[in-house]
Amino acid sequence: MHFSLTNEMMREIIMDHYTNPRNRKETDNPAYQTVFMDSTSCIDKIYIQALIENDVLVDVIWHGVGCAISTASTSIMSELLKGKTVKEANYILQEYLKMIHEESYDADVLDEAVVFMNTSRQPARIKCATIGWNGMEEILKGDKKHG
């Protein structure tokens, strides 16, 4: 997929997820693990919520305020990780973070998340592109911070 992505196509995917964010809702169901993430350098204040049953991410939702980059990346992350096992989700997370930090990565598991491949060219945007992913990483590690 990523081989034929133009900058224009990447912008369109980002704007689609920003204007129509996927899985953007909240729950007060105590079965969901919740983590609050915020940024000192941007408007981002996002809650990531995950329902994990039998080692599977049954549901991944999020809510809060975010810039276009954080909203789109969290939307894509929520779609990509829903239904995955914890092990699969951890692998995808690590590959995404490798991509962001210009390390060698497995693009095949990232699907639409590859639209953030050039984020490292704008260092101020790295936090925005990773805030939701870092929140999910905390949930998967068991570092729950209730906001």
Summary of the structure (lengths in Angstrom):
residues: 147
radius of gyration: 14.1
end to end distance: 36.6
largest distance: 42.6
contacts: 463
relative contact order: 0.21
helix: 52%
strand: 18%
